[in-house]
Amino acid sequence: MATKSKPKEKAVIDRAQALRAAVADADVIDATPEARARARKLLSENGDIWRASYEIADAALITFIEAMRSTGLTKELYKLECKRLKQELATEKDGPLEKLLVGQVVLAWVRLSVVEQEYTCILYGTELHSIERGLYWERRLSMSRKRFDQATTSLARVRRLLQGVRVKNLNVAVINTALAALPNPHNSHK
């Protein structure tokens, strides 16, 4: 038995190494079409394994947090808060669209939080600032709020629409079950 598992393990390791190499070749700005095609083929063949390691929204979130002018501790606190927020917003029934929207809500929340902090420091700090700088941060804050509002509204709308479909189907099933339980007037005359 041990000899059968070793070739299996080797095959899994070889496939993982090929996938890693293909991703490394394609994960550059000037990736060749061949490298991209090889990565696409391997990613497709390996199902959803790539989703666990590289989610676009998660990558944007981590990049944004790491680019902040903050201490390492602050960055880690943001990462932990994002993880907690995702867990609170996600449900077991979420489909792919809802999962993407949860990621967008979390990313928009981080952006809004950071811009709000910068805005507060600049406008209410001890440093004097120009009207142009104040207006810049006011616009940036308004745009961040708008993005956050749009992300939360989109998530709520999709959930409401999907829940309506589920409830509507449930109501049809309940009505059909109730009708099936009624005596059939056509059969009672026989």
VEXDREN-366595 format. One record per residue: residue in one letter; x, y, z negated of N, C-alpha, C, CB in turn. Coordinates in steps of 0.2 Angstrom, whole numbers, plus 5000, padded with zeros to 4 digits. Atoms other than C-alpha are relative to their C-alpha. Glycine has a CB too. Example, Ala and Ser with C-alpha at 12.3 -4.5 7.8 and 13.67 -1.06 7.14 Angstrom:
# residues 2
A500449945000506249784961500450065000499550004994S499649945001506849954964499650054997500250025007
# end
This chain:
# residues 190
M500449945000500050005000500450065000499550004994A499649945000501450124996500350025006500549994995T499749984994502150115013499550035005500349935004K500549974996500450165021499950074998499449965000S500149935002500350325011500650045002499950004992K499549964998502050375015500050035007500749964999P500149974993501750395034499450055000499949945005K500549955001500150485029500250064998499449974996E499749945003501050605018500450045005500449984993K499649974995502350635031499650035006500549945003A500449974995501050665044499750074998499449965003V500349945003500150795033500650054999499749994993I499549955001501850875029500250035007500649974996D499849984994502350885047499550055003500149945005R500549954997500650965052500050064996499349964999A499949945004500851085038500650055002500049994993Q499449964998502551135044499950035007500649955000A500149974993502051155062499550055000499649945004L500549945001500551265056500450064998499549984996R499649955003501751365046500450045005500449984994A499649984995502951385060499650045006500449955004A500449964995501551435073499750064997499449955002V500249945003500851555061500650064999499749994993A499449955000502551635058500250035007500649964997D499949974993502851655077499550045002500149945004A500549954998501151735079499950064996499449965001D500149945005501151845064500550055000500049974993V499549954999502251975071499650055005500749985003I500349954995501752135081500049985007500350074998D499950024993502452075097500049935002500750035003A500150084999501851895097499949995007499549974995T500150024993501951815114499349965000500649955002P500650044999500351745121500049934999499750015008E499950075001501051575120500049984992500749975003A500050015008501351595101499350014997500550054997R500749995002499651655099499549955001499750075003A500450064997498851515109500249944995500249985007R499850065004499851385099499750014992500850004999A500349995007499351465082499249995000500250074998R500750014999497551475088499849935000499750045006K500250074999497551295093500149964993500549965005L499950035007498351235076499550024995500750014998L500549975005497151345066499349975001500050075000S500750034999495651275075500049934998499950015008E499950075002496251095073500049994993500649975003N500050015007496451115055499450034996500750034997G500649985003494751175051500150074996499849954995D500049945004494551305037500650014996499450014996I499450005005496251275029500350085000500549955002W499749934999496851455036499650054996500050025007R500449965004495351535027500350014992499349995000A499850005007496051485010500650044999500149934997S499349975001497751565013500050075003500549965003Y499949944996497351715024499350035002500550005006E500649974998495751815023500150075002499549994994I499849934997495751975033499850054994499650015006A500249955005494752075019500549994994499349994998D499650005005495852005006500750035001500149924998A499349984998497452045016500050084999500249985007A500049935001496852225017499950034993499350035004L500149985007496352234999500750004997499649954996I499450005003498052174993500550055003500349935002T499649954997498952285006499950074997499950005007F500249945003497952434999500350014993499350015001I499850005007498352394981500750014999499749944996E499350005000500152364984500350075003500349955004A499849934997500252534994499950064995499750015006M500249945005499552634979500650024996499549974995R499549975004500652754970499949994992500150075001S500250025007500452664953500549954998499349965000T499650055003501352554941499849935002500050014992G500250074999501452364943499549984996500749964999L500550025005500352344928499350025003500150034993T500649984997499052454936499749965006500050085002K500150044994499152354952499749944998500649995005E500350065002498852194943499450014997500549974995L500649995002497452264934499450015005500050064995Y500449994994496652314950499849935003500250055005K500050074997496952134957499549964996500649975001L500450035004496152064942499250025000500250004992E500749985000494652174942499649995007500050084999C500350024993494352134961499849935000500550025005K500250075001494351954957499449994996500649964997R500650015004493151974943499450035004500150044994L500549984996492052084954499749965005500250075003K500250054995492051954968499649954997500649985004Q500350065003491551824956499350024997500449984994E500749975002490051934949499650015006500150064996L500449984995489451984966499849935004500450055005A500250064996489551804974499549964997500749975001T500550055003488251674972500249945004499350025001E499950064997488251494976499749995007499849944995K500450014994487051514990500350045006499350024999D499749954995488151644999500249965007500550044998G499750034993488451605018500650045002499450005005P499449964998489851675028500050075000500349975007L500149925000489151845031500050034993499350015004E500049975007488751875013500750004997499549964996K499350005003490551825008500450055003500349935002L499649944997491251945021499850074997499950005007L500249935003490152085014500250014993499250005001V499749995007490652044996500750035000499949934996G499349984999492452065002500050085001500349965005Q500049934998491952235010499850044994499550015006V500349965006491052294994500650014995499549964996V499450005005492652254983500550055003500349934999L499549964997493852334996499750084999500149985007A500349935000492652494997500150024992499350005002W500049985007492552494977500850024998499849954996V499449985002494452494976500250075003500549955002R499949944996494652634989499750064996499850005007L500449955004493352734980500350024993499349984999S499749995007494152714963500750035001500149934997V499449964999495852764969499950075002500549965005V500149934997495252914979499750044994499550005006E500349965005494152964964500650024995499549964996Q499449985004495752954953500450055002500449934998E499549954997496853054965499650075000500149985007Y500449945000495453184967499950034993499349985002T500049975007495253204948500750034998499849954995C499349975002497153224945500150065004500549945002I499849954996497353344959499550064998499949995008L500449945001495853454956499950024992499349995002Y500149985007495853454937500749994996499549954996G499350005003497753434934500250074998500449965004T499749945002498853564928500350045007500649994995E499749974994499553594946499550045004500349945004L500449964996498853734956500049975007500350075001H500150034993498153674973499750055005499649945000S500349954995497553764989499349985001500450005007I500750014998495753774995500049945005499750065002E500050054995496253665010500149934997500650025005R499950065003496953534999499449974996500650004995G500650025003495453534988499449975004499750064996L500550024995494253525003500249935003500050055005Y499850074997495353375010499849954995500850005001W500150065005495153274994499250004999500350024993E500850005001493253324993499749965006499750075000R500250044994493053255011500249934999500350035006R499850065001494053105007499649964995500749994998L500450035006493053064991499349995003499950054994S500750014997491353085001500149955005499850075004M500050064995491952965015500149944996500650015004S500050065003492452845002499449974996500650004994R500650015003490852854993499549975005499750064997K500450024994489952835010500149935002500150055006R499850074998490952675014499749954994500750005001F500250045005490552604997499249995000500250034993D500850014999488652644999499849965005499750075000Q500250054994488652565016500149934999500450035006A499850075001489552415010499549964995500749994997T500550035005488352384995499350005003500050044994T500650014996486852425006499949955005499850075003S500050064995487352305019499949934996500650005004L500150065004487552165006499349994998500550004994A500650005003485952204998499549985006499850064996R500450014994485052215015500049935003500150055006V499950074997485752045021499749954995500749995001R500350045005485251965005499350004999500350014993R500749995000483552035005499749965006499850075000L500350034994483251975023500149935000500450035006L499950075000483951805020499649974994500749984998Q500550035005482951785004499350005002500050054993G500750004996481351835014499949945004500050075004V500050064996481751695026499949944996500650005004R500150065004481951575012499350004996500650004995V500649995004480451635002499449985005499950074997K500650014994479351635019500049935001500250045006N500050074998479951455023499749964994500749985001L500350035006479551405005499250014999500350034993N500749995000477851485006499649955005499850075001V500350044995477451395022500049924998500450005007A499950075002478051225014499449994994500749994997V500550005005476851264999499349995003500150054995I500750004997475351305010499949935003500050065005N500150074996475651145021499949954995500749995004T500150065005475851035005499350014997500550014995A500649995003474251114998499449985005499950074998L500550024994473251085015500049935000500250045006A500050084999473850905016499749974994500849985000A500450035005473150874999499350005000500350034993L500749994999471450935004499749945004499850075003P500450054996470150805010499950025007499449984997N500149984993470050805029499349995001500549955004P500750004998468250845034499949955006499750075001H500150054994468450745050500049934998500550025005N500050075002468850585041499549994995500749994997S500550015005467450605028499449985004499950064996H500650024996466150575042500049935002499850055005K499950074997466750405047499749954995500749995001
# end
